[in-house]
């Protein structure tokens, strides 16, 4: 499982493991055990959010894992609804308290709009205020790196218009079937590392015949192919699972997808999220 030992270097020289564990949909009372089990098999990158409601459990798992904090990379996200400086400051401190950690390795603005107005109104000033709160937390050493999530190019440009720190990360929906090439290139040009969440398309990609055939060609599972795809795009891959066997197999991606197959996966259009389309990030907005 050598991928668990590999990392990228953020613009501020902080190392971020290439493969992480997403914890969306893992209940708070189950999060500690899931995180500890993941760390035990070698995961070092753990991703949560205020909106997941499991920061307490994730923090407990990290603290009781038996692995030193400096060897782990813990991310969380500022709730999408927080679009002013004072509430953002309070929420950052709230995450530190819930996690029970001395610092957070990465904190992101979860979305440029509140979830009930996703891709709707312009919250430009609110995002600049939330970003200023993250910058202040970064300068104070409360967080080691800062970034954004679900931010399109115009949203990033808005942050940069007043920023003193360029976002270190943009966490985006990226998977075979949904490869935002222009946005990925824009982030790369700015030195922003992209984290790919839902690299298995919230499970729906398992139904895709074309991807099934390609996975068979490499003698791997569809999830393994999809995770490897996002890694070869140069992104951090964040598959989420509470299943112990899936956690293990998701890390067994030490193979290389050939250039022609990478090109085919880039061109693939598959954004059918089934019942999950009700969630804003899968709604196609």
VENNOR-V755518 format. One record per residue. N is the residue number from 1. RES is the residue in one letter. SS is DSSP state (alpha for helix, beta for strand, coil for the rest). NEAR is the number of other C-alpha atoms within 8 Angstrom. D_LAST is the distance of its C-alpha to the last C-alpha in whole Angstrom. Layout:
BEGIN
n = [N;N]
res = [RES;RES]
ss = [SS;SS]
near = [NEAR;NEAR]
d_last = [D_LAST;D_LAST]
END
This chain:
BEGIN
n = [1;2;3;4;5;6;7;8;9;10;11;12;13;14;15;16;17;18;19;20;21;22;23;24;25;26;27;28;29;30;31;32;33;34;35;36;37;38;39;40;41;42;43;44;45;46;47;48;49;50;51;52;53;54;55;56;57;58;59;60;61;62;63;64;65;66;67;68;69;70;71;72;73;74;75;76;77;78;79;80;81;82;83;84;85;86;87;88;89;90;91;92;93;94;95;96;97;98;99;100;101;102;103;104;105;106;107;108;109;110;111;112;113;114;115;116;117;118;119;120;121;122;123;124;125;126;127;128;129;130;131;132;133;134;135;136;137;138;139;140;141;142;143;144;145;146;147;148;149;150;151;152;153;154;155;156;157;158;159;160;161;162;163;164;165;166;167;168;169;170;171;172;173;174;175;176;177;178;179;180;181;182;183;184;185;186;187;188;189;190;191;192;193;194;195;196;197;198;199;200;201;202;203;204;205;206;207;208;209;210;211;212;213;214;215;216;217;218;219;220;221;222;223;224;225;226;227;228;229;230;231;232;233;234;235;236;237;238;239;240;241;242;243;244;245;246;247;248;249;250;251;252;253;254;255;256;257;258;259;260;261;262;263;264;265;266;267;268;269;270;271;272;273;274;275;276;277;278;279;280;281;282;283;284;285]
res = [X;X;X;X;X;X;X;X;X;X;X;X;X;X;X;X;X;X;X;X;X;X;X;X;X;X;X;X;X;X;X;X;X;X;X;X;X;X;X;X;X;X;X;X;X;X;X;X;X;X;X;X;X;X;X;X;X;X;X;X;X;X;X;X;X;X;X;X;X;X;X;X;X;X;X;X;X;X;X;X;X;X;X;X;X;X;X;X;X;X;X;X;X;X;X;X;X;X;X;X;X;X;X;X;X;X;X;X;X;X;X;X;X;X;X;X;X;X;X;X;X;X;X;X;X;X;X;X;X;X;X;X;X;X;X;X;X;X;X;X;X;X;X;X;X;X;X;X;X;X;X;X;X;X;X;X;X;X;X;X;X;X;X;X;X;X;X;X;X;X;X;X;X;X;X;X;X;X;X;X;X;X;X;X;X;X;X;X;X;X;X;X;X;X;X;X;X;X;X;X;X;X;X;X;X;X;X;X;X;X;X;X;X;X;X;X;X;X;X;X;X;X;X;X;X;X;X;X;X;X;X;X;X;X;X;X;X;X;X;X;X;X;X;X;X;X;X;X;X;X;X;X;X;X;X;X;X;X;X;X;X;X;X;X;X;X;X;X;X;X;X;X;X;X;X;X;X;X;X;X;X;X;X;X;X]
ss = [coil;alpha;alpha;alpha;alpha;coil;beta;beta;beta;coil;coil;coil;coil;coil;beta;beta;beta;coil;beta;coil;beta;beta;coil;coil;coil;coil;coil;alpha;alpha;alpha;alpha;alpha;alpha;alpha;alpha;alpha;alpha;alpha;alpha;alpha;coil;coil;coil;coil;beta;beta;beta;coil;coil;alpha;alpha;alpha;coil;coil;alpha;alpha;alpha;alpha;alpha;alpha;alpha;alpha;alpha;coil;coil;coil;coil;coil;alpha;alpha;alpha;coil;beta;beta;beta;beta;beta;beta;coil;coil;coil;coil;coil;coil;alpha;alpha;alpha;alpha;alpha;alpha;alpha;alpha;alpha;alpha;alpha;alpha;alpha;alpha;alpha;coil;coil;coil;coil;beta;coil;beta;beta;beta;beta;coil;coil;coil;coil;coil;alpha;alpha;alpha;coil;coil;coil;coil;coil;coil;alpha;alpha;alpha;alpha;alpha;alpha;alpha;alpha;alpha;alpha;alpha;alpha;alpha;alpha;alpha;alpha;coil;coil;coil;beta;coil;coil;beta;beta;beta;beta;coil;coil;coil;alpha;alpha;alpha;alpha;alpha;alpha;alpha;alpha;coil;coil;coil;coil;coil;coil;coil;coil;beta;beta;beta;beta;beta;coil;beta;coil;coil;beta;coil;coil;alpha;alpha;alpha;alpha;alpha;alpha;alpha;alpha;alpha;coil;coil;coil;beta;beta;beta;beta;beta;coil;coil;coil;alpha;alpha;alpha;alpha;alpha;alpha;alpha;coil;alpha;alpha;alpha;alpha;alpha;alpha;alpha;alpha;alpha;alpha;coil;coil;coil;alpha;alpha;alpha;alpha;alpha;alpha;alpha;alpha;alpha;alpha;alpha;coil;coil;coil;beta;beta;beta;coil;beta;coil;coil;coil;alpha;alpha;alpha;alpha;alpha;alpha;alpha;coil;coil;coil;coil;coil;coil;coil;coil;alpha;alpha;alpha;alpha;alpha;alpha;alpha;alpha;alpha;coil;coil;coil;coil;coil;coil;alpha;alpha;alpha;alpha;alpha;coil;alpha;alpha;alpha;coil;coil;coil]
near = [8;6;11;12;8;9;8;8;9;13;8;7;6;9;8;10;14;13;13;14;14;12;13;8;5;11;8;12;7;9;14;14;8;11;13;12;9;12;11;8;7;8;12;11;13;14;12;15;15;12;6;11;9;14;15;11;13;14;13;11;14;12;11;8;10;5;10;6;8;5;7;10;14;11;14;14;12;14;11;12;7;11;13;10;11;7;9;14;11;8;9;11;8;8;11;12;8;9;12;10;9;6;9;14;10;13;15;13;14;12;13;14;13;10;9;5;8;12;7;6;7;5;9;9;7;11;12;12;11;14;11;10;12;13;11;8;12;12;7;7;8;10;13;11;11;14;13;14;13;12;13;7;8;7;10;9;8;10;12;9;6;7;10;6;5;7;9;13;14;15;13;11;11;12;15;17;11;12;9;7;6;6;9;9;8;9;12;10;7;6;9;14;12;14;12;15;13;12;17;14;11;9;6;11;12;10;6;8;6;6;10;12;8;9;13;9;7;6;6;9;9;11;10;14;12;12;14;12;13;16;11;8;6;7;12;14;14;14;13;9;11;9;6;10;6;9;12;9;9;11;11;9;12;7;5;5;10;6;6;6;9;10;8;8;10;10;8;9;7;8;9;6;10;6;5;8;12;7;7;11;9;11;8;7;7]
d_last = [36;37;33;33;36;34;32;30;31;29;30;32;34;33;32;29;30;28;27;26;26;23;24;20;22;25;27;29;33;32;30;34;35;32;32;36;36;33;35;38;37;36;33;33;29;27;24;23;21;23;20;21;25;27;28;31;32;30;33;35;35;35;38;40;39;42;40;41;38;38;37;34;31;29;25;24;21;21;19;16;18;21;20;24;27;29;27;26;29;30;27;28;32;30;29;32;34;32;32;36;35;37;34;30;30;26;24;21;18;16;13;13;12;13;12;12;10;8;6;9;12;14;16;18;21;20;19;22;24;23;23;27;28;26;29;32;31;31;34;36;36;33;31;32;28;25;22;18;15;11;12;11;15;15;15;17;19;19;21;23;25;27;27;30;28;26;23;25;22;18;17;14;12;15;16;18;16;13;15;13;17;17;15;18;21;20;20;23;25;25;26;23;23;20;20;18;17;16;18;19;16;17;20;18;19;23;23;22;26;25;25;27;30;29;29;33;34;34;35;32;30;26;25;28;27;23;24;26;24;22;25;26;23;25;22;23;22;22;22;22;25;28;30;33;33;30;30;33;32;29;31;33;31;34;34;33;30;32;30;30;28;26;25;24;22;20;20;19;16;15;12;13;13;15;16;14;10;11;11;8;8;8;6;4;0]
END
